[in-house]
Amino acid sequence: MLEKIVLTKDSGETIEVDLVSFFELRSNRKKYIFYTKNEVVEEGYVKLYISEVMVEGLDYRLAKIMSDDDWSAIKLIMRKILTNQVSDEIKYLEVGGN
């Protein structure tokens, strides 16, 4: 079972989601969260989300927009996470242990 986490959108709205992965990309030192709301989409797949996240204490605030360069790097990382590949490019983080 996935860990539940509460995220804050830029609008101030909070959402409870299931955490898939929380990590820092070593190349830019930014933190990202990979999560799901368990929405079933085409062909029965579960929709996944990824966002840069700003951590302030126990508050996890989603960043508004990801740059094209960051998105390109993150797509490669997502494939590695989903296939359980080890990567020096990322540092896994624990929620509450930023």
N, C-alpha and C positions, 0 to 999 in steps of 0.2 A: 504494500500500500504506500502511496506517495504521501509525503509530508505536506500538510496544509500551511499556507502562508497568506498573510494579508498584505496586499500591495495598494499603494496610493497613486491614483492617476493624476495627471497634471491639473485636472479639473477639481481635485480635492476628494473625489469619490473614492471609496475604498472597495476593493474586491477580494474575496477569498478564493484562492486558486490552489491547485496541486503543483508542488514544486517538482520539476524534473531534474534540473541542474542549476547550480549557482556557482559562478566562476569568474576569475579575473583573466583577461587577455593580457599576457605578459608584454606584448609589443606596445600597447598603449596604456596599460595600467588601469583600464576601465573595467567596471564590474557589469556582468550581464546575468540575466535570469531567464531560464528556459522553463516555461510552465504551460499548464493546460487548464481549461475550464470544463473539460470532459464533454465538449460538444462533438457529436458524431457528424461527420461530413461524408462526402462521396465515398462509395464503396466500403462504408463502415469504418473508415479511419477516424481517429480522434484528432481534432484540430490542436496544433501546438503553436505557442507564441514565444517570441524572444524579444527582449528589450534591454537596453542599457538601464541600469538601476543605480540610483544615488542612495547611499546608505547613511542614515543619520540616527545613530543609536540603534533602536529596534524598529525604526521606520524605514520602509523600503519604498522609495518614490520612483515611479517609472519615468524615464526620460522621454521627451516629446518625439524627437526624430533622430534616426541613426544616419550617419553619413554613408555615401556610396562605398567608400573605402572600408569603413567598419563593417558594413553589410557583406561585402565580398569576403572579408576575413571570417566573419561569423558563420557564413554558409558552410565554409570548409570545416570549421570547428563543430557545427551541428552534426555533420555527417560522421565525424569521429566519435562524438558523444553517443549518437544513436547506434553505432556499431561497436561500442565499447573499446575503441582504440585508445591507446595511451598517447598523449601528446605533451611535449615540452612547452607548447605554446600557451597552455592554460594552467591556471592554478585553481583547483577546486576549493571552494569556500563553504563554510558551514553557516547556516542561518543563525544570527545572533552572535556569531564569532568573526565579524568582519575584521 
